[in-house]
Amino acid sequence: MKFGRLTGLSLLLFVISVTAQSTVLAQVPAAAPPAGAADAAIKERLSGFLKAYNSRNAANLAEFFTDDATLIDVAGAVIRGKAEIGAQFATGFAQSSNYTLESDIESIRYITPDVVQIEGTSKLNAPNEAAIVNRFLTLVARKDNVWKMAEIRDLPSAPEEILPADRLQEFEWMIGDWVDQNGNQKIHSSVKWGENKAFLTRTTTVNAGEENSYSSLMVLGYDAQSGQIRSWLFDSEGGRGEATWTRASDVEWILRAVGSLSNGLPNSATQVLTLIGKDTIKTSSIDRIIGGEVAADIDEILMVRKAPVAGAAGAKPAVPTTPPAPTIKVLPK
């Protein structure tokens, strides 16, 4: 948000405006609430602010703030002091604009009888223009029996809600069975959807002779906290690992993997996954550290899609796309 632009100013400063038709204020007192007369005085004060704003009167607007008032926009930019706030209003009003202000107050909370916190949504409207909506949080303080704005904080818009199934839809092609056989070692992986397609599971078995077998379970999903696609893996030997996925090109992905062996020693690697055609994945593993020691790179492991058994219940031809490929567990050599 740019303070010098009228539209930006109005978004930032409208947060404390309210009209007589505003949403009923939900009061959640944190201290003894003021008398009903105080509520009316706050509404009247804020309505006056709205009227002054829409009449583009910078001098009058400045008087609605305390001397040390603070404005903070969503990027963290700060304007301090009534004088500076009035100057910013004057700069904004010098620009041509036909926007008017409305508000939707969601809650008002009495922090003390003389300090009120207001939260809600502001809206800028103009003919033939899309409405500009912003969220806000403001503090209003009473001094000498007059309510004034002490702080206005512009909040980021609520993130768009995307269902886990929608985030993972690009991994539909992974569903099915994958195999690799290299000498005496045979790897088989089966990938399935979890409930509501909120995650995928991959079970892997590795057979290298009757006395040497290994299995693992991987869960792949979207980590909302980090905003990344991640995988978590546990193996039959007591080891565990996790990886973050970054797409490098249409057919190549980089996985930064870390974990630990069953004895607690750390391991890590960078995996490069390349999609070859529609039914083949090539995996290379570099920068490998196992138990604190540098290990040799693994140049190439190929996994190919196993065709469904003819006539099997629910068997469907694979229809892959080109999203990130699955994490392939690479056994230390």
ROLOGU-616648 format. One line per field, with one value per residue: residue number from 1; residue in one letter; y, x, z of N, C-alpha, C, CB in turn. Coordinates in pm, whole numbers. Glycine has a CB too. Layout:
BEGIN
k	NUM:...;
r	A:...;
nc2	Y:...;
nc1	X:...;
nc3	Z:...;
cac2	Y:...;
cac1	X:...;
cac3	Z:...;
cc2	Y:...;
cc1	X:...;
cc3	Z:...;
cbc2	Y:...;
cbc1	X:...;
cbc3	Z:...;
This chain:
BEGIN
k	1:2:3:4:5:6:7:8:9:10:11:12:13:14:15:16:17:18:19:20:21:22:23:24:25:26:27:28:29:30:31:32:33:34:35:36:37:38:39:40:41:42:43:44:45:46:47:48:49:50:51:52:53:54:55:56:57:58:59:60:61:62:63:64:65:66:67:68:69:70:71:72:73:74:75:76:77:78:79:80:81:82:83:84:85:86:87:88:89:90:91:92:93:94:95:96:97:98:99:100:101:102:103:104:105:106:107:108:109:110:111:112:113:114:115:116:117:118:119:120:121:122:123:124:125:126:127:128:129:130:131:132:133:134:135:136:137:138:139:140:141:142:143:144:145:146:147:148:149:150:151:152:153:154:155:156:157:158:159:160:161:162:163:164:165:166:167:168:169:170:171:172:173:174:175:176:177:178:179:180:181:182:183:184:185:186:187:188:189:190:191:192:193:194:195:196:197:198:199:200:201:202:203:204:205:206:207:208:209:210:211:212:213:214:215:216:217:218:219:220:221:222:223:224:225:226:227:228:229:230:231:232:233:234:235:236:237:238:239:240:241:242:243:244:245:246:247:248:249:250:251:252:253:254:255:256:257:258:259:260:261:262:263:264:265:266:267:268:269:270:271:272:273:274:275:276:277:278:279:280:281:282:283:284:285:286:287:288:289:290:291:292:293:294:295:296:297:298:299:300:301:302:303:304:305:306:307:308:309:310:311:312:313:314:315:316:317:318:319:320:321:322:323:324:325:326:327:328:329:330:331:332:333;
r	M:K:F:G:R:L:T:G:L:S:L:L:L:F:V:I:S:V:T:A:Q:S:T:V:L:A:Q:V:P:A:A:A:P:P:A:G:A:A:D:A:A:I:K:E:R:L:S:G:F:L:K:A:Y:N:S:R:N:A:A:N:L:A:E:F:F:T:D:D:A:T:L:I:D:V:A:G:A:V:I:R:G:K:A:E:I:G:A:Q:F:A:T:G:F:A:Q:S:S:N:Y:T:L:E:S:D:I:E:S:I:R:Y:I:T:P:D:V:V:Q:I:E:G:T:S:K:L:N:A:P:N:E:A:A:I:V:N:R:F:L:T:L:V:A:R:K:D:N:V:W:K:M:A:E:I:R:D:L:P:S:A:P:E:E:I:L:P:A:D:R:L:Q:E:F:E:W:M:I:G:D:W:V:D:Q:N:G:N:Q:K:I:H:S:S:V:K:W:G:E:N:K:A:F:L:T:R:T:T:T:V:N:A:G:E:E:N:S:Y:S:S:L:M:V:L:G:Y:D:A:Q:S:G:Q:I:R:S:W:L:F:D:S:E:G:G:R:G:E:A:T:W:T:R:A:S:D:V:E:W:I:L:R:A:V:G:S:L:S:N:G:L:P:N:S:A:T:Q:V:L:T:L:I:G:K:D:T:I:K:T:S:S:I:D:R:I:I:G:G:E:V:A:A:D:I:D:E:I:L:M:V:R:K:A:P:V:A:G:A:A:G:A:K:P:A:V:P:T:T:P:P:A:P:T:I:K:V:L:P:K;
nc2	-120:221:513:764:761:821:611:417:551:578:314:241:425:421:228:299:411:445:395:509:291:74:-259:-426:-377:-615:-674:-758:-750:-672:-550:-363:-256:56:298:301:544:598:420:531:775:698:587:812:975:831:825:1093:1112:962:1125:1358:1253:1173:1421:1516:1661:1739:1877:1869:1592:1526:1609:1407:1234:1125:1312:1162:958:655:512:206:23:-272:-364:-289:-26:290:572:842:1050:1323:1552:1463:1268:1427:1568:1362:1292:1531:1524:1295:1372:1566:1442:1326:1160:942:774:641:569:277:58:-248:-344:-584:-649:-499:-422:-358:-266:-122:97:332:276:135:-142:-196:-405:-505:-483:-282:-90:41:219:296:443:222:81:-183:-287:-210:-396:-425:-544:-449:-321:-127:113:308:586:747:1075:1348:1324:1292:1092:961:857:631:434:278:-16:-179:-481:-792:-933:-1197:-1524:-1699:-1965:-2287:-2613:-2911:-3127:-2994:-2868:-3085:-3205:-3215:-3433:-3660:-3833:-3992:-4203:-4547:-4842:-4882:-4995:-5121:-5298:-5406:-5596:-5813:-5672:-5562:-5322:-5216:-4995:-4860:-4627:-4438:-4255:-4066:-4024:-3818:-3717:-3563:-3616:-3822:-4163:-4367:-4688:-4882:-5156:-5325:-5571:-5770:-6031:-6322:-6283:-6014:-5766:-5478:-5212:-4923:-4635:-4358:-4033:-3787:-3446:-3119:-2865:-2639:-2451:-2392:-2348:-2521:-2815:-3120:-3420:-3706:-3971:-4307:-4592:-4955:-5017:-4843:-4588:-4245:-3975:-3658:-3430:-3136:-3003:-2869:-2729:-2745:-2736:-2810:-3084:-3159:-3188:-3076:-3215:-3150:-3335:-3458:-3648:-3925:-4209:-4538:-4550:-4293:-4126:-3854:-3806:-3686:-3553:-3442:-3479:-3535:-3538:-3663:-3661:-3894:-3936:-4061:-4262:-4317:-4254:-4093:-4096:-3918:-3895:-3671:-3499:-3650:-3740:-3964:-4074:-3878:-3889:-3830:-3961:-4158:-4026:-4119:-4210:-4282:-4404:-4589:-4582:-4748:-4737:-4982:-5179:-5207:-5510:-5703:-5695:-5670:-5567:-5239:-5156:-4918:-4739:-4567:-4213:-3997:-3671:-3391:-3326:-3259:-3527:-3841:-3883:-4080:-4344:-4396:-4645:-4661:-4727;
nc1	84:50:111:97:-89:-428:-615:-479:-447:-712:-788:-623:-692:-961:-1032:-1124:-1362:-1722:-2066:-2407:-2550:-2392:-2272:-2406:-2234:-2029:-1977:-1711:-1623:-1319:-1272:-1454:-1733:-1793:-2054:-2372:-2383:-2123:-2078:-2246:-2118:-1874:-1957:-2072:-1847:-1686:-1851:-1844:-1579:-1590:-1758:-1601:-1387:-1504:-1572:-1328:-1158:-873:-764:-966:-984:-740:-779:-914:-736:-505:-228:8:-54:-50:-8:-10:74:-1:242:412:498:519:343:378:235:7:37:191:21:-199:-72:-27:-288:-363:-195:-293:-559:-518:-502:-697:-1002:-1282:-1371:-1563:-1633:-1712:-1809:-1764:-1806:-1677:-1624:-1608:-1408:-1369:-1082:-994:-1198:-1147:-1016:-1058:-1080:-1122:-1231:-1257:-1386:-1295:-1420:-1377:-1555:-1636:-1786:-1827:-1598:-1410:-1476:-1260:-1131:-1038:-887:-888:-751:-797:-718:-897:-893:-999:-975:-990:-1261:-1311:-1319:-1053:-846:-590:-423:-394:-405:-329:-441:-338:-516:-752:-630:-680:-903:-810:-881:-729:-737:-752:-503:-339:-412:-258:-99:-228:-149:42:-78:-93:105:457:770:1107:1386:1703:1958:1994:1829:1506:1256:945:675:373:127:-127:-436:-509:-769:-1033:-867:-671:-410:-134:-31:259:369:656:853:1161:1350:1631:1722:1654:1728:1751:1555:1339:1125:909:713:567:430:271:202:44:200:66:171:435:386:454:499:546:712:697:873:895:1079:1126:1344:1362:1440:1390:1262:1233:1122:1141:985:1076:996:1186:1171:950:970:1135:1235:1347:1448:1500:1627:1620:1705:1717:1909:1833:1983:2001:2184:2243:2123:2135:2041:2035:1791:1730:1468:1346:1110:1055:914:577:552:781:1028:1323:1570:1818:2067:2242:2507:2518:2501:2571:2519:2693:2908:3046:2891:2895:2764:2451:2390:2169:1842:1581:1232:947:614:386:178:-179:-337:-491:-839:-870:-1050:-1163:-946:-777:-666:-354:-337:-126:5:226:333:512:733:729:887:1171:1297:1630:1859:2143:2469;
nc3	0:-82:85:-23:-223:-305:-307:-160:85:161:196:409:609:631:798:1046:1010:1024:958:1014:944:998:1071:1354:1657:1808:2135:2341:2638:2805:3030:3278:3103:2934:2991:2811:2685:2613:2402:2208:2177:2063:1818:1702:1680:1501:1279:1218:1137:898:746:723:581:333:243:184:352:482:702:896:929:1048:1308:1426:1533:1788:1929:1906:1731:1531:1210:1040:764:559:469:664:671:834:963:1174:1422:1452:1287:1067:968:890:683:499:434:305:82:-44:-99:-285:-523:-797:-738:-716:-522:-254:93:282:555:740:1042:1248:1515:1843:2114:2453:2592:2809:3010:2874:2638:2325:2108:1768:1508:1169:831:557:281:-41:-277:-616:-905:-1178:-1114:-966:-634:-360:-111:229:535:885:1196:1478:1734:1960:2166:2468:2576:2789:2771:2502:2215:2028:1748:1807:1705:1390:1215:925:794:641:363:402:340:33:35:-24:-100:33:-150:-394:-404:-434:-665:-895:-858:-930:-1131:-1012:-885:-847:-933:-914:-1039:-1011:-1123:-1063:-1120:-852:-689:-621:-647:-535:-550:-425:-478:-329:-283:12:262:146:-45:70:114:-1:5:2:-23:-1:-97:-76:-212:-185:-214:-13:255:290:311:292:391:352:447:302:332:152:118:147:323:521:695:613:350:145:-63:93:207:422:569:687:785:784:934:1137:1072:968:764:592:337:134:-156:-467:-772:-1062:-1338:-1616:-1616:-1413:-1070:-752:-452:-118:122:455:748:978:1084:1220:1449:1528:1405:1179:841:503:182:-162:-392:-734:-942:-1242:-1495:-1739:-2036:-2005:-1820:-1673:-1430:-1345:-1097:-930:-679:-486:-306:-70:269:516:831:921:748:424:141:-161:-469:-618:-935:-1101:-1076:-1207:-1219:-1326:-1446:-1344:-1533:-1496:-1387:-1631:-1654:-1382:-1090:-1090:-1235:-1425:-1713:-1694:-1666:-1685:-1592:-1587:-1318:-999:-918:-730:-405:-400:-220:-154:-111:107:-11;
cac2	0:346:616:886:748:837:482:353:622:548:178:236:511:395:123:344:478:366:473:477:162:-26:-383:-414:-404:-725:-630:-862:-666:-726:-479:-314:-178:191:312:306:675:591:356:629:877:640:578:947:1022:762:874:1224:1087:922:1243:1444:1188:1181:1561:1539:1771:1685:1943:1814:1452:1518:1632:1284:1151:1173:1378:1063:847:578:436:100:-48:-416:-392:-246:116:360:718:874:1185:1385:1645:1386:1204:1530:1598:1252:1311:1643:1476:1203:1443:1649:1360:1308:1029:943:666:669:469:204:-28:-361:-363:-720:-656:-391:-479:-260:-309:-53:188:446:228:41:-204:-221:-488:-521:-478:-154:-105:160:203:401:403:148:27:-292:-246:-244:-440:-445:-571:-350:-326:9:148:439:622:862:1169:1467:1289:1293:972:987:741:621:347:208:-118:-243:-624:-860:-997:-1338:-1604:-1774:-2102:-2390:-2743:-2996:-3206:-2909:-2845:-3208:-3262:-3238:-3560:-3769:-3925:-4080:-4316:-4673:-4921:-4850:-5100:-5111:-5418:-5386:-5709:-5889:-5582:-5529:-5219:-5201:-4888:-4845:-4493:-4429:-4137:-4073:-3983:-3686:-3674:-3461:-3657:-3947:-4254:-4456:-4798:-4933:-5273:-5349:-5707:-5796:-6165:-6366:-6237:-5869:-5696:-5345:-5147:-4787:-4565:-4214:-3952:-3666:-3352:-2975:-2812:-2504:-2360:-2349:-2317:-2607:-2958:-3191:-3563:-3763:-4113:-4394:-4722:-5073:-5028:-4742:-4458:-4154:-3864:-3565:-3356:-3029:-3021:-2747:-2761:-2676:-2720:-2886:-3227:-3183:-3140:-3087:-3248:-3136:-3438:-3476:-3751:-3991:-4355:-4597:-4523:-4151:-4047:-3780:-3821:-3584:-3567:-3366:-3569:-3474:-3627:-3625:-3740:-3934:-3989:-4055:-4372:-4346:-4151:-4111:-4032:-3907:-3849:-3609:-3433:-3745:-3754:-4073:-4091:-3779:-3909:-3808:-4085:-4141:-3994:-4224:-4145:-4303:-4514:-4574:-4644:-4749:-4768:-5119:-5179:-5278:-5645:-5702:-5748:-5651:-5475:-5101:-5124:-4810:-4699:-4449:-4088:-3908:-3537:-3365:-3254:-3311:-3671:-3884:-3903:-4218:-4380:-4452:-4718:-4638:-4836;
cac1	0:124:41:80:-200:-557:-678:-410:-483:-848:-791:-558:-753:-1104:-1055:-1189:-1487:-1843:-2186:-2520:-2603:-2288:-2307:-2417:-2106:-2027:-1893:-1652:-1549:-1206:-1280:-1591:-1767:-1845:-2199:-2421:-2354:-1990:-2096:-2303:-2017:-1775:-2020:-2086:-1714:-1642:-1934:-1789:-1457:-1630:-1811:-1487:-1309:-1572:-1570:-1187:-1110:-757:-745:-1064:-952:-627:-826:-971:-626:-425:-105:111:-119:34:-71:79:11:19:384:487:533:460:332:362:203:-109:78:231:-100:-273:0:-50:-424:-364:-132:-386:-676:-479:-519:-837:-1058:-1426:-1399:-1628:-1601:-1811:-1740:-1832:-1739:-1701:-1623:-1548:-1373:-1320:-961:-1022:-1311:-1107:-945:-1143:-1022:-1223:-1184:-1358:-1348:-1324:-1448:-1377:-1642:-1636:-1865:-1758:-1471:-1424:-1458:-1132:-1165:-922:-917:-824:-755:-765:-738:-957:-871:-1074:-898:-1071:-1397:-1320:-1261:-966:-776:-453:-347:-467:-318:-383:-415:-342:-643:-758:-582:-781:-916:-792:-893:-611:-752:-720:-358:-269:-471:-155:-31:-317:-76:126:-155:-66:220:584:868:1244:1465:1842:2032:1920:1746:1378:1183:805:606:230:85:-272:-491:-563:-909:-1068:-755:-597:-271:-108:59:335:435:766:927:1287:1398:1763:1751:1565:1771:1774:1435:1325:1000:893:586:582:308:297:93:73:226:10:255:548:341:529:471:646:691:749:899:938:1116:1116:1465:1357:1483:1283:1311:1135:1178:1065:987:1081:991:1292:1126:828:993:1241:1207:1457:1403:1598:1586:1697:1646:1808:1912:1770:2068:1995:2278:2172:2157:2074:2073:1957:1743:1685:1370:1319:1006:1094:791:463:549:915:1090:1465:1609:1959:2085:2373:2534:2471:2573:2509:2584:2798:3015:3009:2868:2902:2639:2384:2367:2041:1749:1463:1108:851:478:342:46:-280:-367:-607:-961:-877:-1156:-1119:-827:-797:-540:-291:-345:-36:38:367:358:626:740:735:1015:1217:1390:1754:1932:2286:2555;
cac3	0:-90:162:-101:-317:-238:-284:-50:208:202:247:540:709:642:895:1167:976:1045:927:1102:904:1016:1138:1500:1719:1904:2245:2423:2731:2879:3157:3296:2985:2956:2982:2674:2627:2552:2272:2116:2149:1971:1686:1649:1644:1381:1169:1181:1060:765:675:688:477:204:198:149:437:552:831:990:955:1141:1443:1480:1581:1901:1883:1875:1660:1440:1102:995:653:558:446:781:665:948:970:1317:1461:1388:1182:949:915:817:558:407:384:209:-42:-111:-149:-399:-642:-837:-703:-688:-429:-127:193:360:650:803:1170:1295:1661:1921:2244:2549:2661:2935:2984:2790:2519:2252:1987:1666:1398:1066:689:492:138:-126:-393:-717:-1022:-1286:-1065:-871:-495:-298:25:315:675:971:1343:1523:1874:1982:2307:2518:2657:2814:2731:2357:2155:1914:1695:1856:1614:1285:1157:806:802:511:330:437:228:-42:86:-126:-38:12:-272:-508:-406:-469:-784:-995:-831:-969:-1217:-933:-832:-916:-891:-981:-1013:-1062:-1095:-1104:-1067:-752:-609:-681:-571:-574:-479:-453:-437:-318:-220:146:272:90:-129:144:113:-70:74:-84:44:-84:-51:-147:-192:-241:-167:93:386:289:265:352:350:403:424:280:322:73:133:150:457:520:773:532:215:53:-71:171:228:546:543:797:728:869:1016:1242:1021:926:682:537:224:70:-301:-548:-915:-1135:-1476:-1641:-1599:-1315:-936:-657:-317:-11:217:578:831:1070:1084:1338:1565:1557:1326:1074:700:417:40:-259:-496:-858:-1004:-1380:-1559:-1874:-2091:-1914:-1725:-1623:-1346:-1315:-972:-895:-542:-473:-177:30:396:591:960:937:651:286:66:-307:-538:-695:-1063:-1166:-1049:-1292:-1175:-1436:-1404:-1366:-1593:-1419:-1432:-1720:-1595:-1237:-1048:-1072:-1313:-1521:-1776:-1632:-1741:-1612:-1638:-1559:-1193:-926:-906:-590:-341:-411:-115:-208:-7:110:-61;
cc2	124:453:739:881:757:703:410:419:583:408:173:309:487:294:172:416:385:456:434:341:51:-150:-361:-457:-516:-689:-749:-792:-741:-658:-433:-224:-39:191:321:439:676:526:457:735:825:634:715:1002:959:801:1011:1210:1050:1041:1335:1383:1203:1324:1607:1658:1718:1746:1888:1669:1439:1534:1508:1192:1212:1233:1278:940:781:507:334:25:-194:-454:-349:-101:192:510:750:1022:1245:1475:1571:1316:1305:1564:1488:1258:1419:1601:1384:1275:1535:1573:1338:1167:1044:826:719:548:405:118:-142:-392:-501:-728:-528:-446:-369:-318:-248:36:303:404:119:-11:-240:-302:-505:-515:-343:-177:32:132:323:351:334:96:-88:-240:-294:-273:-465:-472:-472:-386:-187:23:290:468:745:946:1298:1449:1299:1168:1009:860:741:535:283:112:-186:-391:-687:-924:-1143:-1422:-1679:-1917:-2201:-2525:-2826:-3077:-3124:-2884:-2967:-3272:-3294:-3370:-3681:-3876:-4025:-4207:-4441:-4741:-4888:-4956:-5062:-5240:-5399:-5497:-5788:-5803:-5544:-5433:-5214:-5094:-4883:-4713:-4487:-4295:-4167:-4024:-3840:-3631:-3561:-3494:-3784:-4032:-4338:-4563:-4858:-5056:-5289:-5489:-5725:-5934:-6197:-6308:-6085:-5799:-5570:-5289:-5007:-4736:-4417:-4150:-3821:-3572:-3208:-2930:-2666:-2405:-2306:-2309:-2401:-2746:-3030:-3339:-3605:-3914:-4185:-4531:-4832:-5094:-4926:-4605:-4373:-4042:-3774:-3483:-3244:-3037:-2885:-2785:-2678:-2651:-2802:-3034:-3259:-3117:-3167:-3113:-3232:-3227:-3444:-3585:-3808:-4142:-4407:-4574:-4376:-4066:-3979:-3824:-3714:-3609:-3468:-3463:-3488:-3574:-3575:-3718:-3767:-4001:-3983:-4160:-4408:-4227:-4188:-4033:-4034:-3850:-3799:-3545:-3521:-3746:-3858:-4093:-3997:-3792:-3889:-3942:-4054:-4106:-4118:-4161:-4161:-4424:-4488:-4650:-4635:-4789:-4913:-5117:-5254:-5418:-5642:-5766:-5731:-5549:-5337:-5064:-5020:-4777:-4574:-4328:-3987:-3769:-3514:-3281:-3308:-3462:-3712:-3892:-4051:-4245:-4447:-4518:-4684:-4758:-4841;
cc1	87:47:11:-35:-332:-621:-612:-443:-621:-859:-735:-640:-902:-1133:-1126:-1320:-1605:-1962:-2297:-2577:-2500:-2343:-2311:-2285:-2119:-1929:-1846:-1567:-1436:-1197:-1424:-1628:-1818:-1996:-2240:-2394:-2218:-1997:-2146:-2200:-1912:-1833:-2033:-1952:-1666:-1725:-1887:-1661:-1491:-1680:-1698:-1403:-1374:-1586:-1429:-1129:-997:-739:-842:-1031:-840:-672:-891:-864:-562:-296:1:53:-23:-52:31:11:53:165:471:531:454:455:301:329:89:-71:113:111:-182:-207:-24:-191:-428:-305:-226:-504:-644:-493:-667:-883:-1206:-1466:-1469:-1609:-1722:-1735:-1829:-1754:-1777:-1705:-1565:-1526:-1317:-1200:-960:-1142:-1276:-1029:-1030:-1067:-1134:-1161:-1294:-1300:-1386:-1344:-1448:-1461:-1630:-1716:-1776:-1621:-1501:-1400:-1322:-1159:-1037:-969:-840:-836:-715:-792:-792:-947:-952:-984:-976:-1212:-1420:-1251:-1179:-892:-631:-365:-440:-370:-392:-345:-417:-477:-638:-713:-695:-785:-909:-794:-767:-618:-719:-571:-283:-321:-366:-81:-117:-242:9:55:-128:56:340:687:1004:1316:1603:1925:1944:1824:1620:1304:1040:740:461:184:-68:-312:-528:-707:-929:-959:-676:-448:-258:-18:133:401:537:827:1050:1333:1531:1808:1664:1600:1785:1652:1416:1192:994:753:615:444:344:178:141:87:181:98:371:508:410:469:584:611:758:761:945:968:1117:1238:1468:1406:1364:1344:1198:1202:1084:1088:987:1084:1095:1255:999:846:1096:1207:1326:1399:1519:1552:1679:1629:1747:1798:1848:1852:2076:2093:2206:2214:2085:2117:1990:1919:1693:1594:1337:1215:1046:972:681:467:685:969:1236:1499:1760:1970:2228:2387:2489:2563:2499:2587:2702:2912:2962:2998:2868:2764:2582:2336:2224:1968:1625:1346:1010:715:443:199:-53:-303:-495:-726:-973:-983:-1099:-997:-861:-664:-486:-303:-258:-30:184:385:480:619:754:877:1052:1319:1511:1830:2079:2362:2684;
cc3	0:-17:78:-200:-242:-209:-169:82:255:256:388:645:726:753:1019:1138:1001:1013:1022:1068:922:1085:1288:1563:1821:2014:2327:2527:2798:3013:3171:3179:3021:2947:2836:2608:2559:2415:2169:2079:2051:1831:1622:1602:1514:1259:1122:1100:916:684:633:577:341:154:166:225:526:691:935:1027:1058:1285:1505:1540:1706:1847:1840:1804:1561:1337:1054:882:652:534:563:778:771:925:1115:1335:1381:1273:1054:886:835:685:455:350:278:77:-118:-172:-267:-530:-670:-801:-678:-598:-304:-35:257:460:697:931:1226:1448:1720:2061:2333:2622:2801:2909:2891:2666:2454:2130:1892:1553:1296:926:632:342:70:-249:-486:-836:-1127:-1245:-967:-729:-444:-151:104:458:763:1118:1391:1673:1882:2132:2344:2609:2668:2758:2580:2303:2031:1874:1743:1765:1514:1219:1042:810:662:488:369:318:162:9:-29:-56:-63:-117:-396:-518:-457:-598:-890:-975:-865:-1048:-1137:-887:-916:-860:-978:-943:-1071:-1025:-1153:-1040:-971:-671:-684:-590:-625:-487:-522:-395:-440:-258:-76:144:225:-2:-64:150:30:19:-29:2:-52:-18:-139:-111:-262:-195:-46:229:395:229:348:306:410:371:410:273:254:87:131:294:459:595:690:391:109:48:2:178:357:528:669:739:833:957:1129:1199:985:844:639:428:182:-80:-371:-695:-989:-1280:-1493:-1609:-1492:-1182:-846:-520:-220:104:337:659:927:1054:1212:1465:1600:1478:1211:934:621:274:-40:-369:-614:-927:-1143:-1439:-1703:-1938:-1987:-1804:-1667:-1545:-1324:-1189:-957:-755:-525:-336:-61:152:478:720:980:839:510:214:-83:-363:-603:-824:-1112:-1112:-1134:-1230:-1292:-1382:-1439:-1419:-1506:-1475:-1514:-1650:-1446:-1202:-1028:-1153:-1417:-1585:-1710:-1723:-1671:-1673:-1606:-1434:-1123:-907:-760:-537:-352:-303:-178:-96:-9:55:20;
cbc2	1:388:655:915:614:922:397:356:774:568:85:294:652:344:60:434:525:310:452:585:166:31:-494:-499:-279:-859:-531:-964:-612:-708:-358:-238:-251:291:437:278:783:515:237:695:922:498:512:1040:993:611:880:1307:975:816:1319:1469:1040:1117:1652:1562:1830:1708:2094:1822:1382:1625:1747:1210:1134:1058:1467:1020:897:477:529:4:18:-479:-322:-332:173:329:774:838:1271:1463:1729:1282:1144:1655:1613:1119:1345:1763:1402:1101:1524:1699:1225:1334:969:939:594:701:529:118:52:-488:-250:-813:-778:-261:-594:-220:-266:30:243:542:174:109:-331:-88:-626:-416:-592:-51:-175:202:184:441:525:237:139:-409:-301:-128:-568:-321:-717:-214:-439:112:134:445:647:816:1194:1591:1378:1422:872:1101:740:564:238:307:-223:-174:-692:-965:-981:-1378:-1702:-1770:-2119:-2370:-2816:-3090:-3260:-2776:-2809:-3307:-3166:-3124:-3566:-3715:-3847:-4006:-4283:-4649:-5071:-4707:-5234:-4985:-5545:-5243:-5663:-5958:-5455:-5656:-5079:-5337:-4752:-4965:-4383:-4545:-4085:-3991:-3998:-3587:-3629:-3448:-3679:-3922:-4345:-4378:-4906:-4824:-5402:-5242:-5811:-5686:-6181:-6515:-6301:-5834:-5787:-5250:-5231:-4693:-4591:-4185:-3926:-3700:-3380:-2895:-2825:-2504:-2429:-2458:-2172:-2614:-3006:-3131:-3646:-3728:-4129:-4403:-4713:-5194:-5013:-4787:-4475:-4098:-3917:-3472:-3450:-2887:-3105:-2660:-2735:-2758:-2765:-2870:-3288:-3132:-3206:-2958:-3393:-2985:-3573:-3342:-3861:-3950:-4407:-4746:-4576:-4130:-4136:-3631:-3962:-3441:-3712:-3243:-3661:-3432:-3638:-3626:-3667:-4031:-4132:-4070:-4492:-4382:-4136:-4064:-4101:-3817:-3963:-3504:-3296:-3886:-3616:-4204:-4231:-3786:-4049:-3717:-4151:-4270:-3883:-4288:-4199:-4317:-4525:-4625:-4575:-4846:-4671:-5203:-5241:-5200:-5743:-5777:-5890:-5606:-5524:-5076:-5250:-4685:-4676:-4476:-4037:-3967:-3428:-3297:-3265:-3243:-3726:-4016:-3858:-4246:-4473:-4343:-4869:-4606:-4816;
cbc1	-95:148:123:204:-191:-650:-674:-260:-475:-944:-713:-419:-730:-1159:-926:-1096:-1486:-1851:-2230:-2629:-2650:-2172:-2209:-2535:-2049:-1988:-1968:-1567:-1642:-1075:-1178:-1605:-1871:-1785:-2248:-2567:-2359:-1893:-2193:-2425:-1949:-1733:-2158:-2148:-1615:-1648:-2081:-1763:-1374:-1739:-1911:-1400:-1290:-1708:-1632:-1174:-1228:-631:-764:-1204:-913:-524:-923:-1046:-521:-396:-50:181:-245:120:-119:117:47:-68:430:605:505:539:219:491:323:-188:197:338:-184:-284:151:-27:-518:-288:-1:-434:-739:-336:-447:-854:-988:-1507:-1269:-1780:-1516:-1906:-1694:-1839:-1778:-1595:-1544:-1640:-1272:-1432:-834:-896:-1362:-1025:-802:-1276:-938:-1283:-1136:-1464:-1415:-1209:-1583:-1232:-1788:-1490:-1934:-1744:-1385:-1326:-1572:-1026:-1252:-829:-880:-885:-660:-847:-606:-1107:-722:-1202:-756:-1005:-1495:-1256:-1371:-866:-783:-452:-269:-529:-274:-331:-519:-231:-676:-901:-475:-751:-1048:-659:-1016:-593:-894:-794:-308:-281:-575:-57:8:-434:13:178:-305:-48:189:634:820:1320:1398:1896:2159:2016:1824:1294:1254:728:674:148:147:-328:-612:-478:-959:-1094:-806:-654:-218:-42:-17:442:332:873:839:1396:1295:1866:1900:1567:1901:1902:1311:1445:877:999:485:663:243:323:19:-38:377:-129:307:652:362:677:457:659:745:658:1004:828:1253:1093:1588:1435:1574:1204:1384:1076:1205:1107:865:1204:849:1420:1237:785:1036:1376:1080:1546:1347:1611:1580:1709:1588:1778:2056:1751:2208:2020:2393:2196:2122:2115:2047:2038:1632:1805:1242:1448:869:1219:811:336:490:1010:1014:1554:1542:2036:2054:2395:2462:2461:2584:2505:2631:2852:3076:3111:2733:2955:2662:2264:2461:2061:1712:1491:1050:896:377:351:50:-412:-381:-576:-971:-741:-1224:-1092:-769:-858:-558:-142:-494:103:-53:432:237:637:856:668:1011:1276:1324:1841:1912:2331:2587;
cbc3	122:-237:284:-174:-395:-323:-410:-73:187:86:156:532:673:510:933:1244:830:1192:780:1091:760:1095:1103:1556:1784:1838:2334:2338:2836:2801:3165:3430:2903:2855:3061:2671:2734:2642:2283:2178:2280:2018:1696:1753:1756:1401:1211:1305:1125:773:764:812:510:215:304:-3:524:470:817:930:827:1107:1444:1371:1472:2002:1992:2002:1588:1517:985:1112:520:453:320:798:523:1076:872:1395:1448:1489:1229:985:1030:901:585:476:498:265:-11:-13:-38:-382:-625:-988:-579:-820:-390:-147:298:269:769:706:1271:1242:1711:1922:2229:2650:2581:2986:3114:2871:2554:2209:2023:1611:1450:1081:608:517:115:-165:-349:-758:-1085:-1407:-996:-904:-405:-314:21:311:713:947:1402:1445:1955:1932:2333:2595:2595:2752:2802:2297:2118:1946:1541:1997:1692:1180:1264:674:892:501:180:481:275:-195:164:-205:-91:129:-282:-498:-266:-358:-842:-992:-685:-1051:-1312:-813:-830:-1064:-897:-943:-1072:-1004:-1153:-1060:-997:-658:-571:-708:-582:-560:-502:-394:-530:-234:-298:244:414:204:-267:285:258:-209:175:-166:92:-106:-52:-110:-243:-198:-133:102:422:208:275:313:394:343:539:151:463:-76:260:78:496:580:897:525:185:94:-221:311:108:669:432:910:663:785:928:1358:900:1048:559:647:105:126:-347:-511:-973:-1128:-1578:-1784:-1730:-1367:-879:-658:-310:37:149:660:745:1216:1070:1317:1541:1700:1273:1090:648:463:-10:-316:-442:-950:-918:-1465:-1553:-1873:-2140:-1991:-1791:-1738:-1209:-1435:-853:-998:-439:-584:-170:-30:473:508:974:1073:666:215:108:-374:-643:-614:-1165:-1315:-895:-1434:-1046:-1549:-1469:-1236:-1733:-1417:-1311:-1851:-1626:-1181:-920:-929:-1380:-1453:-1926:-1601:-1753:-1607:-1573:-1677:-1100:-792:-988:-574:-192:-552:-10:-277:-23:252:-211;
